[in-house]
Amino acid sequence: MKKRRLGNSDLEVSALGLGCMGLSYGYGPATDKKQAIELIRKAFESGVTFFDTAEAYGPFINEEILGEALEPFRDQVVIATKFGFAGGKVDKGMDSRPENIRLVAESALKRLRTDRIDLFYQHRVDPNVPMEDVAGTVKDLIGEGKVKNFGMSEAGAQSIRRAHAVQPVAALQSEYSLWWREPEQEIIPTLEELGIGFVPFSPLGKGFLTGAINERTQFDKDDFRNIVPRFSEENRKANQAMVDLLKNIASEKDATPAQIALAWLLAQKPWIVPIPGTTKINRLEENLGAVKIELLADDLKKIEEAASKLEIQGARYPQHLQQRVGK
């Protein structure tokens, strides 16, 4: 597995990480614990060294599973987790008060069976806590050796700059893919200027860019996508054109649409490390195959020209969640 460095930090990780959220949160029933551990260990055996979790995934159970799965190889991997929701519950709103950040760090260390958190993200910007206080608290945790690096998730450029001035931000995690390209406008130039790595989540458009979802797909009643405007039946039908584009490129490269979508992201910047998630080992292997695909300048130009003619339909979040991003 090829390695990449996240910005100016000392975090050198596999070119693709593993987003673990979907194993226990967001996409219907949780994966059986034994199967989840098997998948995580298979990822490690396949060269993945970067694993992403959060206290809010479950809550708590995702960190526990990841801690158990990675305990035998702890010193060979980079573990990222997150703080920032009250009691670890997304529906309770934000809580990035210094005392809560410390509480989450102590609890996460136990759940992850480790003595340090390699990358500690603020899950969402908390409008009630000055960014300087958040960054300062993480700086203190870094000084104590409990945290190695500070990260932010779905933050806007102004918040990133304010935080970075107090404690260098190693990585920003936000959604980025061929069907959500807003970060190209302001976020990516900011990250490049400041030397911050970029960790795109949902690099496969929450599964849509794999080609496995169409307008007839029925999601589980607990699947987050049921409330996402972009996943309405009408919008799925309209957005199929993006999948068709990926299928066309994939057929020329002897690859799959998912592999082309990931290879496109990897080709954007050398400090971008996508974290696709999956619950299936065959999908894991398929995703990792993207690292071997090289998209040449002509390929990227062709994708750009075709993509520029497509207008993706539907918001990526319902309104109440959209209000939490880009702050």
Contacts in CASP RR format, 6 or more apart in sequence:
PFRMAT RR
TARGET T0000
AUTHOR 0000-0000-0000
METHOD contacts of the structure
MODEL  1
MKKRRLGNSDLEVSALGLGCMGLSYGYGPATDKKQAIELIRKAFESGVTF
FDTAEAYGPFINEEILGEALEPFRDQVVIATKFGFAGGKVDKGMDSRPEN
IRLVAESALKRLRTDRIDLFYQHRVDPNVPMEDVAGTVKDLIGEGKVKNF
GMSEAGAQSIRRAHAVQPVAALQSEYSLWWREPEQEIIPTLEELGIGFVP
FSPLGKGFLTGAINERTQFDKDDFRNIVPRFSEENRKANQAMVDLLKNIA
SEKDATPAQIALAWLLAQKPWIVPIPGTTKINRLEENLGAVKIELLADDL
KKIEEAASKLEIQGARYPQHLQQRVGK
1 14 0 8 1.000
1 15 0 8 1.000
1 16 0 8 1.000
1 46 0 8 1.000
1 47 0 8 1.000
1 48 0 8 1.000
1 49 0 8 1.000
1 288 0 8 1.000
1 291 0 8 1.000
2 14 0 8 1.000
2 15 0 8 1.000
2 291 0 8 1.000
3 12 0 8 1.000
3 13 0 8 1.000
3 14 0 8 1.000
3 15 0 8 1.000
3 49 0 8 1.000
4 12 0 8 1.000
4 13 0 8 1.000
4 14 0 8 1.000
4 15 0 8 1.000
4 270 0 8 1.000
4 271 0 8 1.000
4 272 0 8 1.000
4 273 0 8 1.000
5 11 0 8 1.000
5 12 0 8 1.000
5 13 0 8 1.000
5 271 0 8 1.000
6 12 0 8 1.000
6 13 0 8 1.000
6 170 0 8 1.000
6 171 0 8 1.000
6 196 0 8 1.000
6 197 0 8 1.000
6 199 0 8 1.000
6 271 0 8 1.000
6 273 0 8 1.000
7 170 0 8 1.000
7 171 0 8 1.000
7 191 0 8 1.000
7 195 0 8 1.000
7 196 0 8 1.000
7 197 0 8 1.000
7 271 0 8 1.000
8 168 0 8 1.000
8 195 0 8 1.000
8 196 0 8 1.000
9 149 0 8 1.000
9 168 0 8 1.000
9 170 0 8 1.000
9 171 0 8 1.000
9 197 0 8 1.000
10 149 0 8 1.000
11 78 0 8 1.000
11 118 0 8 1.000
11 119 0 8 1.000
11 148 0 8 1.000
11 149 0 8 1.000
11 170 0 8 1.000
11 171 0 8 1.000
13 49 0 8 1.000
13 50 0 8 1.000
13 78 0 8 1.000
13 273 0 8 1.000
14 47 0 8 1.000
14 48 0 8 1.000
14 49 0 8 1.000
14 50 0 8 1.000
14 273 0 8 1.000
15 266 0 8 1.000
15 273 0 8 1.000
15 291 0 8 1.000
16 48 0 8 1.000
16 50 0 8 1.000
16 262 0 8 1.000
16 266 0 8 1.000
16 273 0 8 1.000
16 274 0 8 1.000
16 275 0 8 1.000
16 276 0 8 1.000
16 287 0 8 1.000
16 288 0 8 1.000
16 290 0 8 1.000
16 291 0 8 1.000
17 43 0 8 1.000
17 48 0 8 1.000
17 49 0 8 1.000
17 50 0 8 1.000
17 51 0 8 1.000
17 52 0 8 1.000
17 273 0 8 1.000
17 274 0 8 1.000
17 275 0 8 1.000
17 276 0 8 1.000
18 40 0 8 1.000
18 43 0 8 1.000
18 48 0 8 1.000
18 50 0 8 1.000
18 51 0 8 1.000
18 52 0 8 1.000
18 275 0 8 1.000
18 276 0 8 1.000
18 277 0 8 1.000
18 284 0 8 1.000
19 51 0 8 1.000
19 52 0 8 1.000
19 53 0 8 1.000
19 201 0 8 1.000
19 275 0 8 1.000
19 276 0 8 1.000
19 277 0 8 1.000
20 36 0 8 1.000
20 40 0 8 1.000
20 51 0 8 1.000
20 52 0 8 1.000
20 53 0 8 1.000
20 57 0 8 1.000
20 62 0 8 1.000
20 65 0 8 1.000
20 66 0 8 1.000
20 277 0 8 1.000
21 52 0 8 1.000
21 53 0 8 1.000
21 54 0 8 1.000
21 57 0 8 1.000
21 62 0 8 1.000
21 277 0 8 1.000
22 31 0 8 1.000
22 57 0 8 1.000
22 277 0 8 1.000
22 279 0 8 1.000
23 30 0 8 1.000
23 31 0 8 1.000
23 36 0 8 1.000
23 39 0 8 1.000
23 40 0 8 1.000
23 62 0 8 1.000
23 65 0 8 1.000
23 279 0 8 1.000
24 30 0 8 1.000
24 31 0 8 1.000
24 36 0 8 1.000
24 57 0 8 1.000
24 58 0 8 1.000
24 61 0 8 1.000
24 62 0 8 1.000
24 65 0 8 1.000
25 56 0 8 1.000
25 57 0 8 1.000
25 58 0 8 1.000
25 62 0 8 1.000
26 222 0 8 1.000
26 223 0 8 1.000
26 224 0 8 1.000
27 220 0 8 1.000
27 223 0 8 1.000
27 224 0 8 1.000
27 225 0 8 1.000
27 279 0 8 1.000
28 219 0 8 1.000
28 220 0 8 1.000
28 221 0 8 1.000
28 222 0 8 1.000
28 223 0 8 1.000
29 220 0 8 1.000
29 222 0 8 1.000
30 36 0 8 1.000
30 58 0 8 1.000
30 61 0 8 1.000
31 39 0 8 1.000
31 279 0 8 1.000
33 65 0 8 1.000
35 279 0 8 1.000
36 65 0 8 1.000
36 69 0 8 1.000
36 279 0 8 1.000
37 65 0 8 1.000
37 68 0 8 1.000
37 69 0 8 1.000
38 281 0 8 1.000
39 278 0 8 1.000
39 279 0 8 1.000
39 280 0 8 1.000
39 281 0 8 1.000
39 284 0 8 1.000
40 51 0 8 1.000
40 65 0 8 1.000
40 66 0 8 1.000
40 69 0 8 1.000
40 70 0 8 1.000
41 69 0 8 1.000
42 281 0 8 1.000
42 284 0 8 1.000
43 51 0 8 1.000
43 284 0 8 1.000
43 288 0 8 1.000
44 70 0 8 1.000
44 73 0 8 1.000
44 76 0 8 1.000
44 77 0 8 1.000
46 284 0 8 1.000
46 285 0 8 1.000
46 288 0 8 1.000
47 288 0 8 1.000
48 288 0 8 1.000
49 76 0 8 1.000
49 77 0 8 1.000
49 78 0 8 1.000
50 77 0 8 1.000
50 78 0 8 1.000
50 80 0 8 1.000
50 273 0 8 1.000
50 275 0 8 1.000
51 66 0 8 1.000
51 70 0 8 1.000
51 77 0 8 1.000
51 78 0 8 1.000
51 79 0 8 1.000
51 80 0 8 1.000
52 80 0 8 1.000
52 81 0 8 1.000
52 173 0 8 1.000
52 199 0 8 1.000
52 201 0 8 1.000
52 275 0 8 1.000
53 62 0 8 1.000
53 63 0 8 1.000
53 66 0 8 1.000
53 79 0 8 1.000
53 80 0 8 1.000
53 81 0 8 1.000
53 82 0 8 1.000
53 112 0 8 1.000
54 62 0 8 1.000
54 63 0 8 1.000
54 81 0 8 1.000
54 82 0 8 1.000
54 121 0 8 1.000
54 123 0 8 1.000
55 63 0 8 1.000
55 81 0 8 1.000
55 82 0 8 1.000
55 83 0 8 1.000
55 85 0 8 1.000
55 87 0 8 1.000
55 88 0 8 1.000
55 104 0 8 1.000
55 107 0 8 1.000
55 108 0 8 1.000
55 111 0 8 1.000
56 82 0 8 1.000
56 84 0 8 1.000
56 85 0 8 1.000
56 88 0 8 1.000
56 89 0 8 1.000
56 90 0 8 1.000
56 123 0 8 1.000
57 63 0 8 1.000
59 85 0 8 1.000
59 87 0 8 1.000
59 88 0 8 1.000
59 89 0 8 1.000
60 88 0 8 1.000
60 107 0 8 1.000
60 111 0 8 1.000
63 81 0 8 1.000
63 108 0 8 1.000
63 111 0 8 1.000
63 112 0 8 1.000
64 111 0 8 1.000
66 79 0 8 1.000
66 112 0 8 1.000
67 79 0 8 1.000
67 111 0 8 1.000
67 112 0 8 1.000
67 113 0 8 1.000
67 114 0 8 1.000
68 113 0 8 1.000
70 77 0 8 1.000
70 79 0 8 1.000
70 112 0 8 1.000
70 113 0 8 1.000
71 113 0 8 1.000
74 113 0 8 1.000
74 114 0 8 1.000
78 118 0 8 1.000
78 119 0 8 1.000
79 112 0 8 1.000
79 114 0 8 1.000
79 117 0 8 1.000
79 118 0 8 1.000
79 119 0 8 1.000
80 117 0 8 1.000
80 118 0 8 1.000
80 119 0 8 1.000
80 120 0 8 1.000
80 121 0 8 1.000
80 171 0 8 1.000
80 173 0 8 1.000
80 199 0 8 1.000
81 108 0 8 1.000
81 112 0 8 1.000
81 117 0 8 1.000
81 119 0 8 1.000
81 120 0 8 1.000
81 121 0 8 1.000
82 120 0 8 1.000
82 121 0 8 1.000
82 122 0 8 1.000
82 123 0 8 1.000
82 153 0 8 1.000
83 96 0 8 1.000
83 100 0 8 1.000
83 101 0 8 1.000
83 104 0 8 1.000
83 105 0 8 1.000
83 108 0 8 1.000
83 120 0 8 1.000
83 121 0 8 1.000
83 122 0 8 1.000
83 123 0 8 1.000
84 94 0 8 1.000
84 95 0 8 1.000
84 96 0 8 1.000
84 100 0 8 1.000
84 101 0 8 1.000
84 104 0 8 1.000
84 122 0 8 1.000
84 123 0 8 1.000
84 124 0 8 1.000
84 126 0 8 1.000
85 92 0 8 1.000
85 93 0 8 1.000
85 94 0 8 1.000
85 95 0 8 1.000
85 123 0 8 1.000
85 124 0 8 1.000
86 92 0 8 1.000
86 93 0 8 1.000
86 94 0 8 1.000
86 95 0 8 1.000
86 100 0 8 1.000
87 95 0 8 1.000
87 100 0 8 1.000
88 104 0 8 1.000
94 124 0 8 1.000
94 125 0 8 1.000
94 126 0 8 1.000
94 127 0 8 1.000
94 128 0 8 1.000
94 324 0 8 1.000
95 126 0 8 1.000
96 122 0 8 1.000
96 125 0 8 1.000
96 126 0 8 1.000
96 129 0 8 1.000
96 133 0 8 1.000
96 134 0 8 1.000
97 126 0 8 1.000
97 129 0 8 1.000
97 133 0 8 1.000
98 129 0 8 1.000
98 133 0 8 1.000
98 134 0 8 1.000
98 136 0 8 1.000
98 137 0 8 1.000
101 134 0 8 1.000
101 137 0 8 1.000
101 138 0 8 1.000
101 141 0 8 1.000
102 137 0 8 1.000
102 141 0 8 1.000
105 117 0 8 1.000
105 120 0 8 1.000
105 141 0 8 1.000
105 146 0 8 1.000
105 147 0 8 1.000
106 146 0 8 1.000
108 117 0 8 1.000
109 115 0 8 1.000
109 116 0 8 1.000
109 117 0 8 1.000
109 146 0 8 1.000
115 146 0 8 1.000
116 145 0 8 1.000
116 146 0 8 1.000
116 147 0 8 1.000
116 148 0 8 1.000
117 146 0 8 1.000
117 147 0 8 1.000
117 148 0 8 1.000
118 148 0 8 1.000
118 149 0 8 1.000
119 148 0 8 1.000
119 149 0 8 1.000
119 150 0 8 1.000
119 151 0 8 1.000
119 170 0 8 1.000
119 171 0 8 1.000
120 138 0 8 1.000
120 141 0 8 1.000
120 147 0 8 1.000
120 149 0 8 1.000
120 150 0 8 1.000
120 151 0 8 1.000
121 150 0 8 1.000
121 151 0 8 1.000
121 152 0 8 1.000
121 153 0 8 1.000
121 171 0 8 1.000
121 173 0 8 1.000
122 134 0 8 1.000
122 138 0 8 1.000
122 151 0 8 1.000
122 152 0 8 1.000
122 153 0 8 1.000
122 155 0 8 1.000
122 163 0 8 1.000
123 153 0 8 1.000
124 153 0 8 1.000
124 154 0 8 1.000
124 155 0 8 1.000
124 324 0 8 1.000
124 325 0 8 1.000
124 327 0 8 1.000
125 131 0 8 1.000
125 152 0 8 1.000
125 154 0 8 1.000
125 155 0 8 1.000
125 156 0 8 1.000
125 159 0 8 1.000
125 324 0 8 1.000
125 326 0 8 1.000
125 327 0 8 1.000
126 134 0 8 1.000
127 327 0 8 1.000
131 159 0 8 1.000
131 162 0 8 1.000
131 163 0 8 1.000
131 166 0 8 1.000
132 162 0 8 1.000
132 163 0 8 1.000
132 165 0 8 1.000
132 166 0 8 1.000
134 163 0 8 1.000
135 150 0 8 1.000
135 162 0 8 1.000
135 163 0 8 1.000
135 164 0 8 1.000
135 165 0 8 1.000
135 166 0 8 1.000
135 167 0 8 1.000
135 169 0 8 1.000
136 166 0 8 1.000
136 167 0 8 1.000
138 147 0 8 1.000
138 150 0 8 1.000
138 151 0 8 1.000
138 167 0 8 1.000
139 150 0 8 1.000
139 166 0 8 1.000
139 167 0 8 1.000
141 147 0 8 1.000
142 148 0 8 1.000
142 149 0 8 1.000
142 150 0 8 1.000
142 167 0 8 1.000
149 170 0 8 1.000
149 171 0 8 1.000
150 163 0 8 1.000
150 167 0 8 1.000
150 168 0 8 1.000
150 169 0 8 1.000
150 170 0 8 1.000
151 169 0 8 1.000
151 170 0 8 1.000
151 171 0 8 1.000
151 172 0 8 1.000
151 173 0 8 1.000
152 159 0 8 1.000
152 160 0 8 1.000
152 163 0 8 1.000
152 169 0 8 1.000
152 171 0 8 1.000
152 172 0 8 1.000
152 173 0 8 1.000
153 172 0 8 1.000
153 173 0 8 1.000
153 174 0 8 1.000
154 173 0 8 1.000
154 174 0 8 1.000
154 175 0 8 1.000
154 324 0 8 1.000
154 325 0 8 1.000
154 326 0 8 1.000
154 327 0 8 1.000
155 163 0 8 1.000
155 172 0 8 1.000
155 174 0 8 1.000
155 326 0 8 1.000
155 327 0 8 1.000
156 186 0 8 1.000
156 187 0 8 1.000
156 326 0 8 1.000
156 327 0 8 1.000
157 186 0 8 1.000
157 187 0 8 1.000
157 190 0 8 1.000
159 326 0 8 1.000
159 327 0 8 1.000
160 169 0 8 1.000
160 172 0 8 1.000
160 187 0 8 1.000
160 190 0 8 1.000
160 191 0 8 1.000
160 194 0 8 1.000
160 196 0 8 1.000
161 190 0 8 1.000
161 194 0 8 1.000
163 169 0 8 1.000
164 194 0 8 1.000
164 196 0 8 1.000
169 194 0 8 1.000
169 196 0 8 1.000
170 196 0 8 1.000
170 197 0 8 1.000
171 196 0 8 1.000
171 197 0 8 1.000
171 198 0 8 1.000
171 199 0 8 1.000
171 273 0 8 1.000
172 187 0 8 1.000
172 191 0 8 1.000
172 196 0 8 1.000
172 197 0 8 1.000
172 198 0 8 1.000
172 199 0 8 1.000
173 198 0 8 1.000
173 199 0 8 1.000
173 200 0 8 1.000
173 201 0 8 1.000
173 275 0 8 1.000
174 183 0 8 1.000
174 187 0 8 1.000
174 198 0 8 1.000
174 199 0 8 1.000
174 200 0 8 1.000
174 201 0 8 1.000
174 325 0 8 1.000
175 183 0 8 1.000
175 200 0 8 1.000
175 201 0 8 1.000
175 202 0 8 1.000
175 205 0 8 1.000
175 316 0 8 1.000
176 183 0 8 1.000
176 198 0 8 1.000
176 200 0 8 1.000
176 203 0 8 1.000
176 265 0 8 1.000
176 272 0 8 1.000
176 274 0 8 1.000
177 200 0 8 1.000
177 202 0 8 1.000
177 203 0 8 1.000
177 204 0 8 1.000
177 205 0 8 1.000
177 209 0 8 1.000
177 261 0 8 1.000
177 265 0 8 1.000
178 209 0 8 1.000
178 242 0 8 1.000
178 246 0 8 1.000
178 261 0 8 1.000
178 264 0 8 1.000
178 265 0 8 1.000
178 303 0 8 1.000
178 307 0 8 1.000
179 205 0 8 1.000
179 208 0 8 1.000
179 209 0 8 1.000
179 230 0 8 1.000
179 239 0 8 1.000
179 242 0 8 1.000
179 312 0 8 1.000
180 202 0 8 1.000
180 205 0 8 1.000
180 312 0 8 1.000
180 316 0 8 1.000
183 198 0 8 1.000
183 200 0 8 1.000
187 198 0 8 1.000
188 198 0 8 1.000
188 268 0 8 1.000
188 269 0 8 1.000
190 196 0 8 1.000
191 197 0 8 1.000
191 198 0 8 1.000
191 271 0 8 1.000
192 269 0 8 1.000
195 271 0 8 1.000
197 271 0 8 1.000
197 272 0 8 1.000
197 273 0 8 1.000
198 269 0 8 1.000
198 271 0 8 1.000
198 272 0 8 1.000
198 273 0 8 1.000
199 272 0 8 1.000
199 273 0 8 1.000
199 274 0 8 1.000
199 275 0 8 1.000
200 265 0 8 1.000
200 272 0 8 1.000
200 273 0 8 1.000
200 274 0 8 1.000
200 275 0 8 1.000
201 274 0 8 1.000
201 275 0 8 1.000
203 261 0 8 1.000
203 262 0 8 1.000
203 265 0 8 1.000
203 274 0 8 1.000
203 275 0 8 1.000
203 276 0 8 1.000
204 210 0 8 1.000
204 258 0 8 1.000
204 261 0 8 1.000
204 262 0 8 1.000
204 276 0 8 1.000
204 287 0 8 1.000
205 261 0 8 1.000
206 224 0 8 1.000
206 225 0 8 1.000
206 228 0 8 1.000
206 231 0 8 1.000
207 213 0 8 1.000
208 230 0 8 1.000
208 231 0 8 1.000
208 236 0 8 1.000
208 239 0 8 1.000
208 242 0 8 1.000
208 243 0 8 1.000
209 242 0 8 1.000
209 243 0 8 1.000
209 246 0 8 1.000
209 257 0 8 1.000
209 258 0 8 1.000
209 261 0 8 1.000
210 256 0 8 1.000
210 257 0 8 1.000
210 258 0 8 1.000
210 261 0 8 1.000
210 283 0 8 1.000
211 243 0 8 1.000
211 246 0 8 1.000
211 247 0 8 1.000
211 257 0 8 1.000
211 258 0 8 1.000
213 236 0 8 1.000
214 236 0 8 1.000
214 237 0 8 1.000
214 240 0 8 1.000
215 233 0 8 1.000
215 234 0 8 1.000
215 236 0 8 1.000
215 237 0 8 1.000
215 240 0 8 1.000
216 233 0 8 1.000
217 236 0 8 1.000
219 225 0 8 1.000
219 226 0 8 1.000
219 231 0 8 1.000
225 231 0 8 1.000
227 318 0 8 1.000
228 315 0 8 1.000
228 316 0 8 1.000
228 317 0 8 1.000
228 318 0 8 1.000
229 235 0 8 1.000
229 314 0 8 1.000
229 315 0 8 1.000
229 316 0 8 1.000
229 317 0 8 1.000
229 318 0 8 1.000
230 239 0 8 1.000
230 312 0 8 1.000
230 313 0 8 1.000
230 314 0 8 1.000
230 315 0 8 1.000
230 316 0 8 1.000
232 314 0 8 1.000
234 313 0 8 1.000
235 313 0 8 1.000
235 314 0 8 1.000
238 313 0 8 1.000
239 312 0 8 1.000
239 313 0 8 1.000
241 310 0 8 1.000
242 307 0 8 1.000
242 310 0 8 1.000
242 312 0 8 1.000
243 257 0 8 1.000
245 303 0 8 1.000
245 306 0 8 1.000
245 307 0 8 1.000
245 310 0 8 1.000
246 257 0 8 1.000
246 260 0 8 1.000
246 261 0 8 1.000
247 257 0 8 1.000
249 255 0 8 1.000
249 260 0 8 1.000
249 299 0 8 1.000
249 302 0 8 1.000
249 303 0 8 1.000
250 256 0 8 1.000
250 257 0 8 1.000
250 259 0 8 1.000
250 260 0 8 1.000
253 259 0 8 1.000
253 260 0 8 1.000
253 293 0 8 1.000
253 295 0 8 1.000
253 299 0 8 1.000
255 263 0 8 1.000
255 290 0 8 1.000
255 293 0 8 1.000
256 286 0 8 1.000
258 276 0 8 1.000
258 283 0 8 1.000
258 286 0 8 1.000
258 287 0 8 1.000
258 290 0 8 1.000
259 286 0 8 1.000
259 287 0 8 1.000
259 289 0 8 1.000
259 290 0 8 1.000
259 293 0 8 1.000
260 290 0 8 1.000
260 293 0 8 1.000
260 295 0 8 1.000
260 303 0 8 1.000
261 290 0 8 1.000
262 274 0 8 1.000
262 276 0 8 1.000
262 287 0 8 1.000
262 290 0 8 1.000
263 290 0 8 1.000
263 293 0 8 1.000
263 294 0 8 1.000
263 295 0 8 1.000
264 295 0 8 1.000
264 300 0 8 1.000
264 303 0 8 1.000
265 272 0 8 1.000
265 274 0 8 1.000
266 272 0 8 1.000
266 274 0 8 1.000
266 290 0 8 1.000
266 291 0 8 1.000
267 295 0 8 1.000
267 300 0 8 1.000
276 287 0 8 1.000
277 287 0 8 1.000
278 284 0 8 1.000
278 287 0 8 1.000
295 303 0 8 1.000
315 322 0 8 1.000
316 322 0 8 1.000
317 325 0 8 1.000
END
